[in-house]
Amino acid sequence: MRWPSGRRWAVAEPFRDLAFSRDEALRHLPYALRGFDLAGGGTWPVTASRADGGRIVIDAAALPPRRLSALICLPRCRVSFAFSGLSQADQELFLANFDRAFQRGGG
């Protein structure tokens, strides 16, 4: 990931390993960005900002698919985050919202 120069960025850990392709993750991303304005043309990396100046840069890299059986294969991508101007509590709140937005049900 390339970050804008001249700024201090804090990288949140852990990253997220999603059972989504990069394209699927990009389509679901607006649900995770409540309270943030999405900038850019809808490609990776994605930059989102808040009115108070907080920013997040989110990038995704394709991973090998997860094979569950001979018939079931799930796409995967690794999503990483860089925060600027957000407190630790704001970062944790964002990541909790992100996890809920990308949660898949089953049963």
C-alpha positions as CSV (number, residue, x, y, z in Angstrom):
1,M,0.0,0.0,0.0
2,R,1.2,3.5,-0.8
3,W,0.3,6.2,1.7
4,P,0.3,9.9,1.0
5,S,3.6,11.4,1.9
6,G,4.0,13.9,4.8
7,R,1.3,12.4,7.0
8,R,1.5,10.1,10.0
9,W,-0.5,6.9,9.5
10,A,-1.4,4.2,12.0
11,V,-1.9,0.8,10.6
12,A,-4.6,-1.1,12.3
13,E,-4.0,-4.8,13.1
14,P,-5.2,-7.3,12.6
15,F,-6.0,-7.1,8.9
16,R,-9.2,-8.8,7.8
17,D,-9.3,-12.0,5.7
18,L,-12.7,-11.9,4.0
19,A,-14.6,-14.6,2.1
20,F,-15.3,-12.1,-0.7
21,S,-13.6,-11.4,-4.0
22,R,-12.0,-7.9,-4.3
23,D,-14.9,-6.8,-6.5
24,E,-17.5,-8.1,-4.0
25,A,-15.8,-6.4,-1.1
26,L,-15.7,-3.1,-3.0
27,R,-19.5,-3.4,-3.6
28,H,-20.2,-4.1,0.1
29,L,-17.8,-1.4,1.4
30,P,-20.3,1.5,1.6
31,Y,-22.2,-0.4,4.3
32,A,-19.0,-0.3,6.5
33,L,-18.3,3.4,5.9
34,R,-21.2,4.9,7.8
35,G,-20.2,8.4,8.9
36,F,-17.5,8.6,6.2
37,D,-17.5,10.1,2.7
38,L,-16.1,7.8,0.1
39,A,-13.6,9.4,-2.3
40,G,-12.2,8.1,-5.5
41,G,-13.6,6.3,-8.5
42,G,-14.6,3.0,-6.9
43,T,-11.2,1.2,-7.2
44,W,-8.7,0.0,-4.6
45,P,-7.2,1.5,-2.5
46,V,-10.3,3.4,-1.2
47,T,-10.0,6.6,0.8
48,A,-12.8,7.7,3.1
49,S,-12.9,10.8,5.2
50,R,-15.1,12.4,8.0
51,A,-16.1,16.0,8.5
52,D,-13.7,16.2,11.5
53,G,-10.7,15.4,9.3
54,G,-10.3,11.7,10.1
55,R,-9.3,9.6,7.2
56,I,-9.1,5.9,6.4
57,V,-7.3,4.2,3.5
58,I,-8.5,0.7,2.8
59,D,-6.8,-1.7,0.4
60,A,-7.5,-5.2,-0.6
61,A,-5.3,-7.9,-2.1
62,A,-6.6,-11.2,-3.6
63,L,-5.7,-14.4,-1.7
64,P,-5.9,-17.9,-3.0
65,P,-9.5,-19.3,-2.7
66,R,-10.5,-21.4,0.3
67,R,-11.5,-24.8,-0.8
68,L,-14.0,-26.4,1.6
69,S,-14.7,-29.5,-0.5
70,A,-14.5,-30.7,-4.1
71,L,-17.6,-28.7,-4.9
72,I,-17.2,-25.6,-2.6
73,C,-14.6,-23.0,-3.1
74,L,-14.8,-19.5,-1.6
75,P,-13.0,-16.4,-2.9
76,R,-10.8,-14.6,-0.4
77,C,-9.2,-11.2,-0.1
78,R,-7.0,-9.6,2.6
79,V,-8.2,-6.1,3.6
80,S,-5.8,-3.7,5.3
81,F,-6.4,-0.3,7.0
82,A,-4.5,2.9,7.6
83,F,-6.0,5.5,9.8
84,S,-5.2,9.2,10.1
85,G,-6.7,11.7,12.6
86,L,-8.8,9.0,14.4
87,S,-8.5,8.1,18.0
88,Q,-8.0,4.5,19.1
89,A,-11.7,4.3,20.2
90,D,-12.8,5.6,16.7
91,Q,-10.6,3.1,15.0
92,E,-12.1,0.2,17.1
93,L,-15.6,1.5,16.4
94,F,-14.9,1.6,12.7
95,L,-13.5,-1.9,12.7
96,A,-16.5,-3.2,14.6
97,N,-18.9,-1.6,12.1
98,F,-16.7,-3.0,9.3
99,D,-17.0,-6.5,10.8
100,R,-20.8,-6.2,11.1
101,A,-21.1,-5.0,7.5
102,F,-19.1,-8.0,6.2
103,Q,-20.6,-10.6,8.4
104,R,-22.2,-13.5,6.6
105,G,-25.0,-15.6,8.1
106,G,-25.3,-19.3,8.0
107,G,-27.2,-22.1,9.5
